[in-house]
């Protein structure tokens, strides 16, 4: 079933065709990397803010950049299970679950976190790609389920249903205990608990980031300032730092989560009705693709759930889109998610050349996040052979180096393997990039998640 595009708006299918194909569309976009709305670049300085989730405790602001989709109705869970690779037959109220979504041919569309707030109310939180796909399918499902968007502040302003903050780091537990004045219950991992802060009822999902316990706390939008004030007052005692946009952009690289792979929606006939539903105001229609890996085939830029680490979240005992294709990918994996440690000398030489000789130097590496596009795809080489793609990079103030989440051919994925990353965008016409020469950056394979396996233990 097709859904007619919004009146007067171009749909993604026509936008792709007008551009001459998906790669030309994405490679021609001048949109830069995602910028986090509302919060300032730094509250103090981004280096100490990054170190706080390792050494003390961090308050990360999620209220403004996360997209929410609210599923309601008696068929909400049943419907979601037709899309999700993971099972939903055991999903009680006040429990969280990671949602993993694949296309018909097993490539990944996106992921998000599902909060089961009530028996017939699911809150899906994350980057927009998963929520867009779920909303489209809810509208054509014929099931007793409704989907209502609560968009992020990148495209709107005003109020939202809930505020959302994350408290993370070795001092997270004692801080939340004190702020809650003893009302914090013992919340098991990925369960949701209810307690009081500043006289207001809030909920929290218990999870972790970068190998430390944490809480994702949320509640009614109009109480957020009182909640933040309570944390600001008590947090001084625990060395709490508020995390600005610059530091926030480095969280995923340490934790091993691949936050925004290119959604696998641009290529297949099965996805055409969805492309006709998406219009020019969706991120999928305006996003950019950057990096040194060049291919005319959009499928070469996709990832699959197995290689990004979600094999354990694929349950073949239920029917879902992409099921049979994923059987083959589970049986015959080609790549593995790793962290790459970029060579400090090569990084500094590239930065120096970009400043001293901008016409002939390497592409400037902005810190802490050197990305120039919504989706990054840099070629990883072993000698003359391409052996992987580097996708999500940042300078980590905890590792004192640039690191990147990457997909590497399995035979080269052993920690300690030496490779080379090609840094730059050959023949790029995108305005954010500027004139530069392609540079080779030496790198070494390390585990993912990097924080838990390397930073926290001090060894690989």
C-alpha positions in Angstrom: 0.0 0.0 0.0 1.3 3.4 -0.9 0.8 6.5 1.2 0.3 9.7 -0.8 3.0 12.3 -0.1 2.1 15.5 1.7 0.4 18.0 -0.6 2.9 20.4 -2.1 6.0 18.6 -0.7 8.5 16.6 -2.7 9.0 13.0 -1.6 12.3 11.3 -1.2 11.8 9.0 -4.2 11.5 12.0 -6.5 14.4 13.8 -4.8 16.6 10.8 -5.3 15.6 10.5 -9.0 16.1 14.3 -9.6 19.6 14.0 -8.1 20.6 11.1 -10.4 20.7 8.5 -7.6 21.1 8.2 -3.8 24.9 8.6 -3.8 24.8 11.8 -5.8 22.1 13.1 -3.6 23.9 12.4 -0.3 27.4 13.4 -1.7 25.9 16.6 -3.0 24.4 17.8 0.3 26.1 20.6 2.1 24.6 19.6 5.5 27.4 19.1 8.0 27.5 16.8 11.0 24.6 16.6 13.4 24.6 19.5 15.8 22.8 19.1 19.2 20.2 21.8 19.6 19.6 24.2 22.5 22.5 23.1 24.8 25.7 25.2 24.5 29.0 23.8 23.0 30.6 23.8 26.4 29.3 24.5 30.0 32.9 24.6 31.3 35.4 23.0 28.9 34.8 19.9 26.8 38.0 18.1 27.9 37.0 18.1 31.6 33.3 17.4 30.7 34.4 14.3 28.8 36.6 13.1 31.7 33.7 13.5 34.2 31.9 10.4 33.1 35.1 8.5 33.8 36.3 10.2 37.0 33.2 11.6 38.7 29.7 12.1 37.3 28.2 13.7 34.2 24.8 15.2 33.5 23.9 14.7 29.9 21.0 16.6 28.4 18.7 14.4 26.2 15.6 16.6 26.3 16.1 18.4 23.0 17.8 16.1 20.4 16.0 12.8 20.8 13.1 12.0 18.6 10.1 10.3 20.3 7.3 8.3 18.8 4.4 7.3 21.0 2.7 4.0 20.1 -0.7 3.5 21.7 -3.3 0.7 21.4 -3.9 -2.9 22.2 -1.8 -4.0 19.2 1.2 -1.8 19.9 3.5 -4.6 21.0 2.2 -7.1 18.4 2.8 -4.5 15.7 6.3 -3.6 16.8 7.3 -7.3 16.9 6.6 -7.5 13.1 9.4 -5.0 12.5 11.9 -5.7 15.3 14.7 -8.3 14.9 14.4 -8.9 18.7 11.5 -10.5 20.4 8.8 -8.7 22.4 6.9 -11.7 23.9 8.4 -10.9 27.3 8.1 -7.1 27.7 6.4 -6.1 31.0 5.3 -2.6 31.9 8.1 -0.4 33.2 10.8 -2.1 31.2 13.1 -0.8 28.5 14.2 -2.7 25.4 16.5 -1.9 22.5 14.7 -1.9 19.2 16.7 -3.1 16.2 15.2 -2.7 12.7 16.3 -4.2 9.4 15.1 -3.9 5.8 13.9 -6.7 3.6 17.4 -7.6 2.5 18.9 -7.6 6.0 20.6 -4.2 5.9 20.1 -2.0 9.0 17.5 0.8 9.1 18.1 2.0 12.7 17.8 1.4 16.3 16.2 3.0 19.3 15.1 2.4 22.9 11.5 1.4 23.7 10.0 2.3 27.1 6.9 0.4 28.0 5.2 3.0 30.1 1.8 1.3 30.2 0.1 -1.8 28.9 -0.9 0.0 25.7 1.7 2.8 25.6 5.2 2.4 24.2 7.6 5.4 24.0 10.3 5.0 21.3 13.3 7.2 21.8 16.4 7.8 19.6 17.6 9.1 16.3 14.8 9.8 13.8 15.5 6.9 11.3 13.9 4.1 13.5 10.9 6.2 14.4 10.3 7.3 10.8 10.2 3.6 9.7 7.9 2.6 12.6 5.5 5.5 12.0 5.2 4.6 8.3 4.5 1.0 9.1 2.0 1.8 11.8 0.0 3.9 9.4 -0.3 1.1 6.8 -0.5 -1.9 9.3 -4.2 -2.1 9.7 -3.6 -3.0 13.3 -5.2 -1.3 16.3 -2.2 1.0 17.0 -1.7 4.7 16.6 1.7 6.5 16.2 2.1 10.1 17.3 5.4 12.0 16.9 7.1 14.2 19.5 9.9 15.7 17.3 13.2 17.0 18.6 14.2 20.7 18.7 16.3 20.4 15.5 13.1 21.0 13.6 10.7 22.6 16.2 10.6 24.5 19.5 8.1 24.9 22.3 7.3 22.1 24.8 7.5 18.3 24.8 5.9 15.5 26.6 8.8 14.9 29.0 12.2 16.2 29.8 15.1 13.7 29.7 18.5 13.8 31.4 21.2 11.1 31.9 23.3 10.8 35.0 26.5 8.9 34.3 29.8 8.0 35.9 31.2 6.3 39.0 29.4 8.8 41.3 26.1 8.4 39.6 24.5 6.1 42.1 25.4 8.1 45.3 24.4 11.3 43.6 20.9 10.0 42.5 20.4 8.5 45.9 21.0 11.8 47.6 19.0 13.9 45.1 16.1 11.5 45.5 16.2 11.8 49.3 16.3 8.1 49.8 13.3 7.3 47.5 15.5 5.7 44.8 14.5 2.0 44.5 16.9 -0.8 43.4 16.4 -0.7 39.7 17.7 -3.7 37.7 19.4 -3.2 34.4 17.1 -1.8 31.7 14.2 -1.7 34.1 12.3 1.5 34.8 11.9 2.7 38.4 9.8 5.5 39.9 10.9 7.9 42.7 10.9 11.5 43.9 13.2 14.4 43.2 12.4 17.9 44.6 8.9 16.7 45.5 8.1 15.5 42.0 7.6 12.0 40.7 10.0 11.0 38.0 11.0 7.8 36.2 14.4 6.4 35.3 15.7 3.8 33.0 18.7 2.0 34.6 21.4 1.5 32.1 25.1 2.4 31.5 27.4 4.3 29.2 31.1 3.8 28.8 31.2 0.9 31.3 29.7 2.8 34.2 26.2 2.6 35.8 23.8 5.3 34.9 20.2 6.6 35.0 18.1 8.1 32.2 15.7 10.2 34.2 12.5 11.7 32.8 9.3 13.3 33.8 6.7 16.0 33.0 8.2 18.8 30.9 7.1 21.6 33.3 9.2 20.3 36.3 12.5 20.1 34.5 14.1 23.2 35.9 13.5 22.1 39.5 15.0 18.7 38.7 18.1 20.2 37.2 18.4 22.7 40.1 18.4 19.8 42.5 21.2 18.1 40.6 23.2 21.3 40.3 23.1 21.8 44.1 23.9 18.3 45.2 26.1 17.5 42.2 28.9 19.9 43.4 29.7 17.4 46.2 30.2 14.6 43.7 32.2 16.6 41.1 29.3 16.7 38.6 29.8 18.4 35.2 27.1 19.3 32.8 27.9 18.0 29.3 27.8 20.5 26.4 27.3 19.6 22.7 31.0 19.2 22.0 31.6 16.6 24.7 28.3 14.9 24.0 29.5 14.2 20.4 32.2 11.9 21.7 30.1 9.6 23.9 29.3 7.0 21.3 32.9 6.4 20.2 33.9 5.4 23.7 30.8 3.3 24.4 30.9 1.3 21.2 27.4 2.2 20.0 27.1 3.0 16.3 24.7 6.0 16.6 23.6 6.8 13.0 24.5 4.4 10.3 23.2 5.3 6.9 19.6 3.8 6.9 19.2 1.2 4.2 16.2 2.8 2.5 17.5 4.3 -0.7 17.9 1.3 -3.1 15.3 -1.4 -3.2 11.9 -1.7 -4.8 10.5 -2.9 -1.5 11.5 0.5 0.0 10.0 2.6 -2.8 6.6 3.1 -1.0 8.5 4.3 2.0 10.6 6.7 0.0 7.3 8.0 -1.5 6.0 8.6 2.1 9.1 10.4 3.3 9.1 14.1 2.3 11.7 16.8 1.9 11.6 17.7 5.6 12.8 14.4 6.8 16.5 14.0 7.6 16.7 11.1 5.2 16.0 13.6 2.3 18.6 16.3 3.3 21.4 14.3 5.0 25.0 14.2 3.7 27.5 11.5 3.1 31.2 12.2 3.5 34.5 10.5 3.8 37.2 9.0 1.7 35.4 5.7 0.7 33.9 6.2 -2.7 31.4 4.0 -4.5 28.6 4.6 -6.9 26.6 1.8 -5.2 24.6 3.0 -2.2 24.5 -0.6 -0.7 28.3 -0.3 -0.1 27.6 2.3 2.5 25.1 0.2 4.5 25.7 -1.9 7.6 23.8 -4.9 9.0 22.7 -5.6 12.6 25.1 -8.6 12.9 28.3 -6.6 12.2 27.4 -3.7 14.4 27.1 -6.0 17.4 23.4 -6.9 17.5 23.6 -10.6 16.8 22.2 -11.4 20.3 19.2 -9.2 19.5 18.1 -11.2 16.6 15.4 -13.8 17.4 14.3 -16.1 14.6 11.4 -17.5 16.6 9.1 -14.7 15.3 8.3 -13.2 11.9 9.8 -9.8 11.1 11.0 -7.9 8.1 14.4 -9.1 7.0 14.3 -12.4 8.9 15.5 -14.7 6.1 18.2 -12.3 4.9 19.5 -12.1 8.4 19.8 -15.8 8.7 22.5 -15.7 6.0 24.3 -12.8 7.6 24.4 -14.6 11.0 25.7 -17.7 9.3 28.3 -15.9 7.2 29.5 -12.6 8.9 32.0 -10.6 6.8 32.9 -7.7 9.1 33.2 -6.9 12.7 32.8 -3.7 14.7 36.0 -2.5 16.3 37.6 0.7 17.6 40.5 2.2 15.7 43.2 4.2 17.5 44.5 6.8 15.2 48.2 7.5 15.3 48.8 10.8 17.2 51.8 11.8 15.2 49.9 11.4 11.9 46.9 13.2 13.2 49.0 16.2 14.4 50.9 16.3 11.1 47.6 16.4 9.2 46.3 19.2 11.4 49.5 21.1 11.1 49.6 20.8 7.3 45.9 22.0 7.1 46.8 25.2 8.9 50.3 25.9 7.5 49.6 24.9 3.9 45.8 24.9 3.4 45.9 24.3 -0.4 48.1 21.2 -0.2 47.6 20.1 3.4 45.3 17.5 4.8 41.6 18.1 5.6 41.4 20.0 8.8 40.4 17.9 11.8 38.1 19.8 14.1 38.2 18.7 17.7 36.7 16.9 19.4 34.5 15.8 16.4 36.2 16.0 13.0 33.2 14.7 11.0 32.0 16.8 8.1 28.8 15.0 7.2 25.7 13.3 8.7 27.1 9.9 7.7 30.9 9.3 7.6 32.6 6.6 5.6 36.4 6.6 5.5 38.3 3.8 3.8 40.5 1.5 5.9 43.4 0.0 4.1 45.8 -2.9 4.7 48.5 -2.3 2.1 46.7 -1.8 -1.2 43.5 -3.6 -0.1 40.5 -1.9 1.4 39.6 -3.9 4.5 36.9 -1.8 6.2 35.2 1.5 6.8 35.7 4.0 9.6 32.3 5.5 10.4 32.1 7.5 13.7 35.2 9.3 15.0 36.1 11.8 17.7 39.0 12.9 19.9 38.5 11.2 23.3 39.8 13.2 26.2 39.8 9.9 28.2 42.0 8.1 25.6 44.0 11.2 24.6 43.7 10.3 21.0 41.3 10.2 18.0 39.3 7.0 18.0 36.7 5.8 15.5 34.0 3.1 15.5 34.7 1.0 12.4 33.7 -2.1 10.5 36.7 -4.2 9.6 36.9 -7.5 7.6 37.0 -10.3 10.2 40.5 -11.5 9.2 41.8 -8.0 10.2 39.7 -7.4 13.3 42.2 -8.7 15.9 43.2 -6.0 18.4 46.7 -4.8 17.6 46.3 -5.1 13.8 47.9 -2.2 12.1 45.9 -0.5 9.3 45.7 2.9 7.5 42.8 5.2 7.4 42.4 7.5 4.3 41.4 10.9 5.6 39.7 13.4 3.3 37.0 13.6 0.6 38.5 13.2 -2.8 37.1 15.6 -5.4 34.5 16.8 -2.9 32.2 19.6 -4.0 30.6 20.0 -0.6 31.1 23.5 0.8 31.9 22.5 4.4 34.9 20.5 3.3 37.3 23.0 1.6 40.4 22.4 -0.4 42.7 19.6 0.8 44.8 16.6 -0.1 44.0 13.0 0.9 46.2 11.9 3.8 47.1 8.5 5.2 46.7 8.1 8.9 48.1 5.0 10.6 45.7 3.3 13.0 45.6 0.2 15.2 42.6 -2.1 15.8 41.3 -2.0 19.4 38.2 -3.5 21.1 34.7 -2.0 21.0 33.4 -0.8 23.4 36.7 1.0 23.9 35.9 2.5 27.3 35.1 -0.7 29.1 37.9 -2.8 27.5 40.7 -0.2 27.3 40.2 3.1 29.1 38.7 1.5 32.2 41.1 -1.4 32.5 44.1 0.5 31.2 45.0 -2.3 28.7 43.7 -3.9 25.6 
